[in-house]
Amino acid sequence: MSDSCHEAALTAASVLRKYAAEVDDQARFPVESFAALREAGLLGLVVPTGYGGAGAGLDVYVDVAQVLAGGCLSTALAWAMHCQQTDAIARFGGPELRERVLPRVARGELYIASVTTERGKGGHLLSADAPLDARGGRLRIERDAPVVTGASVAEGFLITMKEGAGLPANAVSLVYADRDALSVAETGEWDTLGMRGTQSLGVRLSGEVPADQVVGGPGGFRDVAVESMIPMAHLGWSACWLGAARAALGELVTGLRGPGRRGPDTASELVRERLARIRVDLELTSGYLHRVEQEVSAARAAGRSLGETVVQIHLNTLKVAASELTFRAADRMMQFAGLAAGYSKTSPLPVERTFRDLRAASLNYANDRLLTATGSLMLLDRSVVLG
Ligand SMILES: Cc1cc2nc3c(=O)[nH]c(=O)nc-3n(C[C@H](O)[C@H](O)[C@H](O)COP(=O)(O)OP(=O)(O)OC[C@H]3O[C@@H](n4cnc5c(N)ncnc54)[C@H](O)[C@@H]3O)c2cc1C
């Protein structure tokens, strides 16, 4: 199964690669690439087999994320966030919601976007401002969402909302809404330095859903975040960033060795040392990614919570380290390749786009937030069990 998913990802990645420069240039959503993911069954990668999905584990998830990101990081990141949403519904959705949603995801008909960021509270994941309004078994949603990857095309949204008016900001519910149940009004554009193909527009969502579409129960978002969304996000994003940096390095080295080779003199020791430094960054990211993936997989297999302090520290460290190391690798690739092959937009190597894209990694859920959270957790952890 893992081999067939890997093969499917390789096939899809060739489509992603074809459109990567165009979606970056036009800052538009990669619809063609997403069509390839739908066609390949990859939207249903983590959907349990009982609902028609591939039922893949986290090892396959991080492998596929790396392969896809080697084609187009924007597409891969949007896909990884969709898998995050799917995992949350599969683990915490009620039976009716799972039955309504998961078979459609498995068939490639339903791409689910993520709505957690909110104007005012900013990126903070575990709080919400806008309240749900419950009336007669229905929930009214009025939500300002300043950054939503794939907002223009997603067929569904998973949205954090305050459980009800008058409750504290940490009483957060996670609600699923079909696009058809909402009016989606564009409120902000997406014209950024990098990750342009995610087309993460600002939108205002208004509508109503049945009360059984709260994932994890009313006010139950914290558990969903700890057991599903955070691990899926940090593993998936890190794998995506690594896959993009690795693909760029592969092309860089191929360019040095191939016929009509270009770039710096490979006989130079300085050149070799610079190459090795790039490799060190990616080796460390890869090693830690796999270590944390195995830790999370083992905990899940044993039915242990991922809320343990040490596991949370490792998951936060992974996101921070992967975002910094892969960006540093991209920066080093830029320096290595030089002006024409690296810095130029028209270079046949993807170094310039990868550099711009990876600059977003530390902002995509601000590293500052994770570092302060990790520092607080460390005060509770005298064991200092390292990953
Ligand atoms: C490519 C991309 C795609 C995204 N897609 C989505 C999406 O689909 N859905 C969604 O909801 N969001 C999405 N986001 C938003 C993202 O997850 C973050 O929430 C958002 O980028 C945070 O924005 P911010 O840095 O302005 O705000 P904040 O996280 O609120 O931070 C504001 C500033 O305060 C600093 N700061 C925050 N906390 C601390 C602290 N404790 N100590 C010190 N400094 C601190 C930050 O470093 C930053 O400088 C996406 C972002 C990117 C880059």
The ligand as an SDF file (V2000), in Angstrom:
LIG
                    3D

 53 58  0  0  0  0  0  0  0  0999 V2000
    1.2090   29.8520    3.2570 C   0  0  0  0  0  0  0  0  0  0  0  0
    0.2670   30.0960    4.3860 C   0  0  0  0  0  0  0  0  0  0  0  0
   -0.9650   29.4650    4.3980 C   0  0  0  0  0  0  0  0  0  0  0  0
   -1.8580   29.6660    5.4390 C   0  0  0  0  0  0  0  0  0  0  0  0
   -3.0750   29.0500    5.3890 N   0  0  0  0  0  0  0  0  0  0  0  0
   -3.9550   29.2560    6.3810 C   0  0  0  0  0  0  0  0  0  0  0  0
   -5.2460   28.6180    6.3410 C   0  0  0  0  0  0  0  0  0  0  0  0
   -5.5560   27.8750    5.4160 O   0  0  0  0  0  0  0  0  0  0  0  0
   -6.1030   28.8500    7.3460 N   0  0  0  0  0  0  0  0  0  0  0  0
   -5.7960   29.6540    8.4090 C   0  0  0  0  0  0  0  0  0  0  0  0
   -6.6260   29.8150    9.2950 O   0  0  0  0  0  0  0  0  0  0  0  0
   -4.5800   30.2960    8.4630 N   0  0  0  0  0  0  0  0  0  0  0  0
   -3.6700   30.0980    7.4770 C   0  0  0  0  0  0  0  0  0  0  0  0
   -2.4480   30.7310    7.5270 N   0  0  0  0  0  0  0  0  0  0  0  0
   -2.1700   31.6120    8.6540 C   0  0  0  0  0  0  0  0  0  0  0  0
   -1.1070   31.0320    9.5980 C   0  0  0  0  0  0  0  0  0  0  0  0
   -1.4060   29.7700   10.0370 O   0  0  0  0  0  0  0  0  0  0  0  0
   -0.8470   31.9280   10.7790 C   0  0  0  0  0  0  0  0  0  0  0  0
   -1.8730   31.8710   11.6720 O   0  0  0  0  0  0  0  0  0  0  0  0
   -0.6860   33.3150   10.3630 C   0  0  0  0  0  0  0  0  0  0  0  0
    0.3030   33.3410    9.3720 O   0  0  0  0  0  0  0  0  0  0  0  0
   -0.2570   34.1180   11.5470 C   0  0  0  0  0  0  0  0  0  0  0  0
   -0.2020   35.4250   11.0990 O   0  0  0  0  0  0  0  0  0  0  0  0
    0.5880   36.5330   11.8430 P   0  0  0  0  0  0  0  0  0  0  0  0
    2.0210   36.1340   11.9310 O   0  0  0  0  0  0  0  0  0  0  0  0
    0.2520   37.8180   11.2400 O   0  0  0  0  0  0  0  0  0  0  0  0
   -0.1160   36.5710   13.2440 O   0  0  0  0  0  0  0  0  0  0  0  0
    0.2370   36.0720   14.6510 P   0  0  0  0  0  0  0  0  0  0  0  0
    0.5510   34.6150   14.7280 O   0  0  0  0  0  0  0  0  0  0  0  0
   -0.9150   36.5290   15.4400 O   0  0  0  0  0  0  0  0  0  0  0  0
    1.5470   36.8540   15.0660 O   0  0  0  0  0  0  0  0  0  0  0  0
    1.7120   38.2560   14.9160 C   0  0  0  0  0  0  0  0  0  0  0  0
    3.1270   38.6250   15.3090 C   0  0  0  0  0  0  0  0  0  0  0  0
    3.2960   38.4130   16.7030 O   0  0  0  0  0  0  0  0  0  0  0  0
    4.3890   37.5270   16.9280 C   0  0  0  0  0  0  0  0  0  0  0  0
    4.0300   36.6650   18.0600 N   0  0  0  0  0  0  0  0  0  0  0  0
    2.9140   35.9390   18.1820 C   0  0  0  0  0  0  0  0  0  0  0  0
    2.9390   35.2820   19.3520 N   0  0  0  0  0  0  0  0  0  0  0  0
    4.0790   35.5920   19.9680 C   0  0  0  0  0  0  0  0  0  0  0  0
    4.6790   35.2300   21.2050 C   0  0  0  0  0  0  0  0  0  0  0  0
    4.0620   34.3880   22.0370 N   0  0  0  0  0  0  0  0  0  0  0  0
    5.8850   35.7400   21.5080 N   0  0  0  0  0  0  0  0  0  0  0  0
    6.4990   36.5740   20.6780 C   0  0  0  0  0  0  0  0  0  0  0  0
    5.9820   36.9710   19.4870 N   0  0  0  0  0  0  0  0  0  0  0  0
    4.7950   36.4950   19.1460 C   0  0  0  0  0  0  0  0  0  0  0  0
    4.5400   36.7480   15.6310 C   0  0  0  0  0  0  0  0  0  0  0  0
    5.8320   36.2530   15.4460 O   0  0  0  0  0  0  0  0  0  0  0  0
    4.2130   37.8090   14.6150 C   0  0  0  0  0  0  0  0  0  0  0  0
    5.3430   38.6090   14.4020 O   0  0  0  0  0  0  0  0  0  0  0  0
   -1.5210   30.5360    6.5130 C   0  0  0  0  0  0  0  0  0  0  0  0
   -0.2800   31.1660    6.5100 C   0  0  0  0  0  0  0  0  0  0  0  0
    0.6140   30.9600    5.4720 C   0  0  0  0  0  0  0  0  0  0  0  0
    1.9350   31.6460    5.4980 C   0  0  0  0  0  0  0  0  0  0  0  0
  1  2  1  0
  2  3  1  0
  2 52  2  0
  3  4  2  0
  4  5  1  0
  4 50  1  0
  5  6  2  0
  6  7  1  0
  6 13  1  0
  7  8  2  0
  7  9  1  0
  9 10  1  0
 10 11  2  0
 10 12  1  0
 12 13  2  0
 13 14  1  0
 14 15  1  0
 14 50  1  0
 15 16  1  0
 16 17  1  0
 16 18  1  0
 18 19  1  0
 18 20  1  0
 20 21  1  0
 20 22  1  0
 22 23  1  0
 23 24  1  0
 24 25  2  0
 24 26  1  0
 24 27  1  0
 27 28  1  0
 28 29  2  0
 28 30  1  0
 28 31  1  0
 31 32  1  0
 32 33  1  0
 33 34  1  0
 33 48  1  0
 34 35  1  0
 35 36  1  0
 35 46  1  0
 36 37  1  0
 36 45  1  0
 37 38  2  0
 38 39  1  0
 39 40  1  0
 39 45  2  0
 40 41  1  0
 40 42  2  0
 42 43  1  0
 43 44  2  0
 44 45  1  0
 46 47  1  0
 46 48  1  0
 48 49  1  0
 50 51  2  0
 51 52  1  0
 52 53  1  0
M  END
$$$$
